[in-house]
Amino acid sequence: MVLDPVPYFWYNRELRTGADMAKVSSVETKAAEKVLEAMDNHWFNPTIMARELVNGCGYYTQSKVMELVVEIIKQTAGQFDNAWEEGLTSEALFMADRLNDFIANFEPIEA
């Protein structure tokens, strides 16, 4: 059974924004909340956001963006097994699981 329209993390939203998250007010938490708020908008366009993140910054920031993408993939892939056992999953979880395999086997290019 594939349920793609509603992201898996949507069910755990109260865990992200509960009392524990209110105690933590780091830059990362504030940025994540702003991104989640923007993504709740029906007209959110991930292509535009990706373009702004990549084209509007230097190499160091691009490296941080890629680190963020890798962490998102790893965290999402970690949810795949539990969702699979419960019989609920999505194309995003399938993709994250497969991309996580590529990340695990990635060997950086040495100069």
N, CA and C atoms as an extended XYZ file, in Angstrom:
333
Properties=species:S:1:pos:R:3:atomname:S:1:resname:S:1:resid:I:1 pbc="F F F"
N         0.840       -1.177        0.000 N   MET     1
C         0.000        0.000        0.000 CA  MET     1
C         0.887        1.243        0.000 C   MET     1
N         0.749        2.099       -0.990 N   VAL     2
C         1.589        3.281       -1.123 CA  VAL     2
C         0.744        4.519       -0.858 C   VAL     2
N         1.179        5.325        0.097 N   LEU     3
C         0.495        6.565        0.447 CA  LEU     3
C         1.454        7.728        0.231 C   LEU     3
N         1.521        8.255       -0.956 N   ASP     4
C         2.491        9.297       -1.258 CA  ASP     4
C         2.020       10.712       -0.969 C   ASP     4
N         0.738       11.059       -1.127 N   PRO     5
C         0.360       12.462       -0.978 CA  PRO     5
C         0.673       13.067        0.387 C   PRO     5
N         0.641       12.279        1.451 N   VAL     6
C         0.925       12.810        2.781 CA  VAL     6
C         2.284       12.283        3.231 C   VAL     6
N         3.262       13.177        3.454 N   PRO     7
C         4.580       12.712        3.880 CA  PRO     7
C         4.513       11.950        5.194 C   PRO     7
N         5.439       11.004        5.366 N   TYR     8
C         5.453       10.159        6.559 CA  TYR     8
C         5.617       10.984        7.826 C   TYR     8
N         6.460       12.044        7.761 N   PHE     9
C         6.716       12.810        8.960 CA  PHE     9
C         5.513       13.633        9.395 C   PHE     9
N         4.517       13.790        8.537 N   TRP    10
C         3.333       14.568        8.877 CA  TRP    10
C         2.632       13.990       10.101 C   TRP    10
N         2.638       12.675       10.226 N   TYR    11
C         1.977       12.028       11.352 CA  TYR    11
C         2.680       12.335       12.664 C   TYR    11
N         3.969       12.626       12.626 N   ASN    12
C         4.750       12.911       13.824 CA  ASN    12
C         4.988       14.414       13.999 C   ASN    12
N         4.187       15.222       13.373 N   ARG    13
C         4.391       16.675       13.416 CA  ARG    13
C         4.354       17.219       14.841 C   ARG    13
N         3.470       16.689       15.690 N   GLU    14
C         3.384       17.196       17.055 CA  GLU    14
C         4.675       16.920       17.836 C   GLU    14
N         5.416       15.909       17.451 N   LEU    15
C         6.692       15.635       18.103 CA  LEU    15
C         7.722       16.706       17.770 C   LEU    15
N         7.681       17.213       16.540 N   ARG    16
C         8.625       18.233       16.100 CA  ARG    16
C         8.339       19.583       16.725 C   ARG    16
N         7.062       19.916       16.899 N   THR    17
C         6.698       21.258       17.332 CA  THR    17
C         6.181       21.276       18.756 C   THR    17
N         6.374       20.218       19.495 N   GLY    18
C         5.887       20.135       20.869 CA  GLY    18
C         6.736       20.924       21.842 C   GLY    18
N         6.536       20.668       23.118 N   ALA    19
C         7.223       21.406       24.174 CA  ALA    19
C         8.736       21.238       24.094 C   ALA    19
N         9.202       20.062       23.692 N   ASP    20
C        10.641       19.839       23.596 CA  ASP    20
C        11.270       20.745       22.547 C   ASP    20
N        10.595       20.929       21.427 N   MET    21
C        11.149       21.770       20.374 CA  MET    21
C        11.103       23.242       20.771 C   MET    21
N        10.131       23.624       21.608 N   ALA    22
C        10.045       25.013       22.035 CA  ALA    22
C        11.254       25.403       22.885 C   ALA    22
N        11.835       24.453       23.583 N   LYS    23
C        12.995       24.723       24.428 CA  LYS    23
C        14.240       24.997       23.598 C   LYS    23
N        14.306       24.389       22.433 N   VAL    24
C        15.470       24.535       21.575 CA  VAL    24
C        15.177       25.635       20.557 C   VAL    24
N        15.983       26.669       20.576 N   SER    25
C        15.758       27.763       19.631 CA  SER    25
C        17.037       28.041       18.844 C   SER    25
N        17.617       26.991       18.308 N   SER    26
C        18.844       27.156       17.531 CA  SER    26
C        18.523       27.701       16.144 C   SER    26
N        19.543       28.144       15.471 N   VAL    27
C        19.394       28.648       14.106 CA  VAL    27
C        18.839       27.545       13.211 C   VAL    27
N        19.343       26.314       13.397 N   GLU    28
C        18.889       25.192       12.572 CA  GLU    28
C        17.406       24.910       12.777 C   GLU    28
N        16.959       24.953       14.025 N   THR    29
C        15.554       24.676       14.327 CA  THR    29
C        14.651       25.741       13.726 C   THR    29
N        15.052       27.003       13.862 N   LYS    30
C        14.254       28.096       13.301 CA  LYS    30
C        14.182       27.986       11.776 C   LYS    30
N        15.312       27.671       11.139 N   ALA    31
C        15.325       27.533        9.684 CA  ALA    31
C        14.451       26.362        9.247 C   ALA    31
N        14.538       25.237        9.973 N   ALA    32
C        13.722       24.068        9.628 CA  ALA    32
C        12.237       24.385        9.759 C   ALA    32
N        11.853       25.097       10.802 N   GLU    33
C        10.444       25.461       10.970 CA  GLU    33
C         9.969       26.362        9.834 C   GLU    33
N        10.803       27.293        9.387 N   LYS    34
C        10.439       28.172        8.265 CA  LYS    34
C        10.271       27.363        6.971 C   LYS    34
N        11.177       26.412        6.744 N   VAL    35
C        11.080       25.566        5.550 CA  VAL    35
C         9.805       24.731        5.603 C   VAL    35
N         9.514       24.127        6.758 N   LEU    36
C         8.299       23.325        6.896 CA  LEU    36
C         7.048       24.170        6.693 C   LEU    36
N         7.082       25.391        7.199 N   GLU    37
C         5.951       26.309        7.014 CA  GLU    37
C         5.754       26.611        5.531 C   GLU    37
N         6.855       26.863        4.827 N   ALA    38
C         6.769       27.144        3.389 CA  ALA    38
C         6.270       25.927        2.617 C   ALA    38
N         6.726       24.728        3.011 N   MET    39
C         6.331       23.513        2.294 CA  MET    39
C         4.872       23.152        2.517 C   MET    39
N         4.264       23.652        3.594 N   ASP    40
C         2.842       23.412        3.829 CA  ASP    40
C         1.973       24.178        2.841 C   ASP    40
N         2.550       25.184        2.185 N   ASN    41
C         1.846       25.959        1.185 CA  ASN    41
C         1.705       25.118       -0.080 C   ASN    41
N         0.513       25.079       -0.633 N   HIS    42
C         0.239       24.292       -1.842 CA  HIS    42
C         1.112       24.738       -3.011 C   HIS    42
N         1.472       26.006       -3.062 N   TRP    43
C         2.218       26.548       -4.194 CA  TRP    43
C         3.727       26.476       -4.006 C   TRP    43
N         4.204       25.805       -2.974 N   PHE    44
C         5.643       25.662       -2.753 CA  PHE    44
C         6.281       24.952       -3.933 C   PHE    44
N         7.395       25.506       -4.433 N   ASN    45
C         8.086       24.941       -5.583 CA  ASN    45
C         9.508       24.554       -5.175 C   ASN    45
N         9.802       23.255       -5.007 N   PRO    46
C        11.128       22.836       -4.579 CA  PRO    46
C        12.235       23.201       -5.573 C   PRO    46
N        11.904       23.284       -6.852 N   THR    47
C        12.906       23.639       -7.855 CA  THR    47
C        13.411       25.058       -7.636 C   THR    47
N        12.512       25.969       -7.347 N   ILE    48
C        12.912       27.358       -7.107 CA  ILE    48
C        13.762       27.444       -5.845 C   ILE    48
N        13.367       26.741       -4.800 N   MET    49
C        14.147       26.779       -3.568 CA  MET    49
C        15.544       26.205       -3.789 C   MET    49
N        15.628       25.091       -4.505 N   ALA    50
C        16.930       24.487       -4.786 CA  ALA    50
C        17.803       25.448       -5.588 C   ALA    50
N        17.234       26.097       -6.579 N   ARG    51
C        17.983       27.050       -7.403 CA  ARG    51
C        18.517       28.195       -6.547 C   ARG    51
N        17.691       28.711       -5.651 N   GLU    52
C        18.117       29.810       -4.784 CA  GLU    52
C        19.232       29.371       -3.836 C   GLU    52
N        19.125       28.159       -3.294 N   LEU    53
C        20.147       27.666       -2.376 CA  LEU    53
C        21.482       27.435       -3.077 C   LEU    53
N        21.439       26.963       -4.301 N   VAL    54
C        22.677       26.621       -5.009 CA  VAL    54
C        23.286       27.838       -5.696 C   VAL    54
N        22.490       28.614       -6.385 N   ASN    55
C        23.031       29.737       -7.158 CA  ASN    55
C        23.335       30.955       -6.309 C   ASN    55
N        22.725       31.051       -5.155 N   GLY    56
C        22.901       32.252       -4.347 CA  GLY    56
C        23.976       32.138       -3.290 C   GLY    56
N        24.922       31.220       -3.466 N   CYS    57
C        25.916       31.036       -2.409 CA  CYS    57
C        27.242       30.548       -2.983 C   CYS    57
N        28.262       30.544       -2.134 N   GLY    58
C        29.584       30.088       -2.531 CA  GLY    58
C        29.753       28.598       -2.320 C   GLY    58
N        30.965       28.124       -2.574 N   TYR    59
C        31.241       26.691       -2.488 CA  TYR    59
C        31.058       26.134       -1.080 C   TYR    59
N        31.445       26.910       -0.061 N   TYR    60
C        31.297       26.429        1.315 CA  TYR    60
C        29.824       26.194        1.643 C   TYR    60
N        28.975       27.139        1.250 N   THR    61
C        27.541       27.000        1.520 CA  THR    61
C        26.948       25.869        0.696 C   THR    61
N        27.403       25.705       -0.538 N   GLN    62
C        26.931       24.583       -1.347 CA  GLN    62
C        27.289       23.265       -0.689 C   GLN    62
N        28.448       23.195       -0.091 N   SER    63
C        28.850       21.991        0.632 CA  SER    63
C        27.909       21.733        1.802 C   SER    63
N        27.538       22.788        2.512 N   LYS    64
C        26.599       22.646        3.633 CA  LYS    64
C        25.224       22.208        3.138 C   LYS    64
N        24.805       22.722        1.984 N   VAL    65
C        23.520       22.307        1.404 CA  VAL    65
C        23.551       20.813        1.095 C   VAL    65
N        24.655       20.337        0.517 N   MET    66
C        24.764       18.914        0.201 CA  MET    66
C        24.806       18.058        1.473 C   MET    66
N        25.470       18.552        2.520 N   GLU    67
C        25.459       17.843        3.802 CA  GLU    67
C        24.031       17.729        4.327 C   GLU    67
N        23.255       18.808        4.180 N   LEU    68
C        21.861       18.800        4.604 CA  LEU    68
C        21.051       17.783        3.809 C   LEU    68
N        21.255       17.754        2.495 N   VAL    69
C        20.544       16.794        1.642 CA  VAL    69
C        20.872       15.358        2.053 C   VAL    69
N        22.150       15.082        2.301 N   VAL    70
C        22.565       13.738        2.714 CA  VAL    70
C        21.914       13.366        4.039 C   VAL    70
N        21.872       14.287        4.982 N   GLU    71
C        21.253       14.002        6.280 CA  GLU    71
C        19.752       13.775        6.147 C   GLU    71
N        19.101       14.550        5.290 N   ILE    72
C        17.668       14.351        5.055 CA  ILE    72
C        17.427       12.959        4.481 C   ILE    72
N        18.257       12.551        3.527 N   ILE    73
C        18.119       11.219        2.929 CA  ILE    73
C        18.336       10.142        3.982 C   ILE    73
N        19.381       10.278        4.795 N   LYS    74
C        19.660        9.268        5.819 CA  LYS    74
C        18.528        9.177        6.839 C   LYS    74
N        18.028       10.325        7.301 N   GLN    75
C        16.950       10.328        8.292 CA  GLN    75
C        15.661        9.732        7.708 C   GLN    75
N        15.365       10.075        6.462 N   THR    76
C        14.164        9.556        5.813 CA  THR    76
C        14.296        8.066        5.546 C   THR    76
N        15.476        7.631        5.119 N   ALA    77
C        15.706        6.201        4.876 CA  ALA    77
C        15.562        5.405        6.163 C   ALA    77
N        15.903        6.010        7.284 N   GLY    78
C        15.754        5.339        8.570 CA  GLY    78
C        14.305        5.046        8.918 C   GLY    78
N        13.383        5.803        8.353 N   GLN    79
C        11.949        5.585        8.595 CA  GLN    79
C        11.382        4.494        7.698 C   GLN    79
N        12.113        4.142        6.641 N   PHE    80
C        11.590        3.211        5.640 CA  PHE    80
C        11.251        1.843        6.232 C   PHE    80
N        12.165        1.255        7.002 N   ASP    81
C        11.941       -0.092        7.530 CA  ASP    81
C        10.706       -0.156        8.421 C   ASP    81
N        10.550        0.822        9.309 N   ASN    82
C         9.375        0.830       10.183 CA  ASN    82
C         8.093        0.997        9.378 C   ASN    82
N         8.123        1.895        8.415 N   ALA    83
C         6.937        2.120        7.591 CA  ALA    83
C         6.605        0.874        6.776 C   ALA    83
N         7.635        0.210        6.257 N   TRP    84
C         7.428       -1.007        5.460 CA  TRP    84
C         6.773       -2.097        6.309 C   TRP    84
N         7.254       -2.274        7.537 N   GLU    85
C         6.694       -3.295        8.426 CA  GLU    85
C         5.248       -2.981        8.801 C   GLU    85
N         4.918       -1.693        8.899 N   GLU    86
C         3.549       -1.286        9.227 CA  GLU    86
C         2.639       -1.328        8.002 C   GLU    86
N         3.213       -1.521        6.841 N   GLY    87
C         2.423       -1.570        5.615 CA  GLY    87
C         2.105       -0.199        5.051 C   GLY    87
N         2.752        0.817        5.563 N   LEU    88
C         2.550        2.185        5.082 CA  LEU    88
C         3.885        2.733        4.615 C   LEU    88
N         3.937        3.160        3.391 N   THR    89
C         5.173        3.756        2.890 CA  THR    89
C         4.826        4.720        1.768 C   THR    89
N         5.832        5.322        1.193 N   SER    90
C         5.611        6.281        0.112 CA  SER    90
C         6.755        6.181       -0.882 C   SER    90
N         6.569        6.819       -2.016 N   GLU    91
C         7.638        6.845       -3.012 CA  GLU    91
C         8.854        7.576       -2.457 C   GLU    91
N         8.622        8.583       -1.620 N   ALA    92
C         9.738        9.325       -1.033 CA  ALA    92
C        10.585        8.419       -0.146 C   ALA    92
N         9.950        7.535        0.619 N   LEU    93
C        10.701        6.621        1.466 CA  LEU    93
C        11.455        5.593        0.634 C   LEU    93
N        10.822        5.101       -0.437 N   PHE    94
C        11.519        4.179       -1.341 CA  PHE    94
C        12.760        4.860       -1.925 C   PHE    94
N        12.590        6.088       -2.405 N   MET    95
C        13.696        6.816       -3.014 CA  MET    95
C        14.804        7.070       -1.988 C   MET    95
N        14.432        7.483       -0.782 N   ALA    96
C        15.434        7.738        0.245 CA  ALA    96
C        16.211        6.474        0.587 C   ALA    96
N        15.522        5.350        0.641 N   ASP    97
C        16.197        4.092        0.947 CA  ASP    97
C        17.222        3.742       -0.126 C   ASP    97
N        16.843        3.916       -1.390 N   ARG    98
C        17.776        3.606       -2.485 CA  ARG    98
C        18.926        4.610       -2.546 C   ARG    98
N        18.627        5.892       -2.338 N   LEU    99
C        19.690        6.902       -2.347 CA  LEU    99
C        20.642        6.696       -1.173 C   LEU    99
N        20.124        6.250       -0.047 N   ASN   100
C        20.965        5.982        1.109 CA  ASN   100
C        21.979        4.882        0.801 C   ASN   100
N        21.568        3.893        0.007 N   ASP   101
C        22.504        2.846       -0.406 CA  ASP   101
C        23.649        3.441       -1.238 C   ASP   101
N        23.317        4.378       -2.137 N   PHE   102
C        24.360        5.031       -2.933 CA  PHE   102
C        25.288        5.852       -2.044 C   PHE   102
N        24.717        6.550       -1.076 N   ILE   103
C        25.527        7.366       -0.169 CA  ILE   103
C        26.474        6.484        0.634 C   ILE   103
N        25.975        5.349        1.088 N   ALA   104
C        26.806        4.434        1.884 CA  ALA   104
C        27.982        3.906        1.066 C   ALA   104
N        27.789        3.741       -0.242 N   ASN   105
C        28.851        3.201       -1.096 CA  ASN   105
C        29.681        4.290       -1.781 C   ASN   105
N        29.392        5.545       -1.498 N   PHE   106
C        30.090        6.657       -2.149 CA  PHE   106
C        31.540        6.726       -1.672 C   PHE   106
N        32.417        6.864       -2.627 N   GLU   107
C        33.837        7.051       -2.304 CA  GLU   107
C        34.259        8.401       -2.859 C   GLU   107
N        34.659        9.315       -1.983 N   PRO   108
C        35.040       10.636       -2.467 CA  PRO   108
C        36.249       10.604       -3.403 C   PRO   108
N        36.279       11.512       -4.317 N   ILE   109
C        37.388       11.611       -5.256 CA  ILE   109
C        38.559       12.249       -4.540 C   ILE   109
N        39.694       11.614       -4.603 N   GLU   110
C        40.877       12.158       -3.957 CA  GLU   110
C        41.755       12.833       -4.999 C   GLU   110
N        42.218       14.020       -4.670 N   ALA   111
C        43.041       14.782       -5.609 CA  ALA   111
C        44.491       14.368       -5.542 C   ALA   111
